[in-house]
Amino acid sequence: MSSIDRRQFLEIGTLGVGYGLATAPRAAYAQSGSGTAGGTGGNVRMSGDGLGLTPEEQAQLWSALAADGGIVRDSYSNGGAVERLENAFAELLGKERAVFMPTGTLANHLAVRALAGGDGRAIVQADSHLYNDSGDCLQTLSNITLIPLGAGRPDFTLEEVEATLDRTAGGRVSRPVRVISIETPVRRHFGATFDRRELDRIAALARREGIHLHLDGARIFLQAAYEGRDVAHYAAPFDTVYVSLYKYFNAPSGAILAGPRDLLDGMYHTRRMFGAGLPAAWPFASIAHHYLPGFVDRYRQAADVSESWLAQLTRHDAFSVDRVPHGTNLSWLRVNTGDFSAFRRRLGDQGVAVGAPRNGRVLVGVNETWNRRSADELAELFVASV
């Protein structure tokens, strides 16, 4: 591949196959028709948080990055492309240090484990990913009791935390709450965010009581894009922060755990103890680093396209929208059509992929592929496909 071809490849992201055609990740993004908000042509994937790269596209991107000198080998997930990614995330999140983890489950686990100090309990959302979808890893592997609050809601209140602390303090055996873990946006509530006022009140209490805070910020970059804030603003109250690398930075797997240097400098030892000292993590780190610069701005553009599209659709009798309260990139679309399968097929023929309906409505997810078409074009395609 010539240097000119490599440069062109990197500007459009990947060569593009099916619905996975990638948007441009660097400064050249603004010049690329497939990546610019309001652009024409290109497939749009109306589900998921990321580009949905195929294995072929990932392989093509690795080849282009390697040929361009963009990949430096790591050694057991230390140094090289991994260290470059860690440094970039630490700076963006306003933290002293960041450490690569192969999964978000391990990132959350090791953060709470380190903050709890061996004998503490941790407060979590009852509907959080950590409490419901991590196989009781903290309880089973680190002997840390989780106390779930706010069942049926994306958040919990200061009063619930205070009541829990009072009850814990009255125990006959001392097992103090040492960590409060907060997930936002919340996966099980379709991207709803933790109430900011309650979060600030809880953070103030935690500081007074010497309780550590961990942010499950797997999708925090999405919240930053929707609310127009810097990601460091969300990370600031927390000792540690986890961010996903695969959900929207398009790596095959991976996570970043950021926090203070004295907590994380030796974390690679614990990572290896848990069987996660991968001999080579550059395939994950290199792709995530490729898409990191300018991500929030690009995602904000995609969100703007989606908002304009939704506004146009709701003026048509065939469509209605159910918003997720305090939501981010997910919403429910109802389509008044006698044959939804035919509706999906007609859109697919025009390069727009929508998910299957659930109870008469379809979950619509915004990601960077929305920058490939204008809101007007997308609205016209939907109306014509009913």
HELIX and SHEET records of a PDB file:
HELIX    1   1 SER A    3  ILE A   12  1                                  10    
HELIX    2   2 GLY A   18  GLY A   20  5                                   3    
HELIX    3   3 ALA A   27  GLN A   31  5                                   5    
HELIX    4   4 PRO A   55  ALA A   67  1                                  13    
HELIX    5   5 GLY A   80  LEU A   93  1                                  14    
HELIX    6   6 GLY A  104  ALA A  116  1                                  13    
HELIX    7   7 HIS A  129  ASN A  132  1                                   4    
HELIX    8   8 CYS A  137  SER A  142  1                                   6    
HELIX    9   9 LEU A  158  ALA A  169  1                                  12    
HELIX   10  10 ARG A  187  HIS A  189  5                                   3    
HELIX   11  11 ARG A  196  GLU A  209  1                                  14    
HELIX   12  12 ILE A  220  GLU A  227  1                                   8    
HELIX   13  13 VAL A  231  ALA A  235  1                                   5    
HELIX   14  14 ARG A  261  LEU A  264  1                                   4    
HELIX   15  15 MET A  267  MET A  273  1                                   7    
HELIX   16  16 TRP A  282  TYR A  291  1                                  10    
HELIX   17  17 PHE A  295  LEU A  313  1                                  19    
HELIX   18  18 PHE A  340  ASP A  349  1                                  10    
HELIX   19  19 GLU A  368  ARG A  372  5                                   5    
HELIX   20  20 ALA A  375  SER A  385  1                                  11    
SHEET    1   A 2 VAL A  44  ARG A  45  0                                        
SHEET    2   A 2 VAL A 352  ALA A 353  1                                        
SHEET    1   B 7 ARG A  97  MET A 101  0                                        
SHEET    2   B 7 ALA A 255  GLY A 259 -1                                        
SHEET    3   B 7 THR A 240  SER A 244 -1                                        
SHEET    4   B 7 HIS A 212  ASP A 216  1                                        
SHEET    5   B 7 VAL A 177  GLU A 183  1                                        
SHEET    6   B 7 ARG A 121  GLN A 125  1                                        
SHEET    7   B 7 LEU A 146  LEU A 149  1                                        
SHEET    1   C 3 PHE A 319  ARG A 323  0                                        
SHEET    2   C 3 LEU A 330  VAL A 335 -1                                        
SHEET    3   C 3 VAL A 362  GLY A 365 -1                                        
END                                                                             
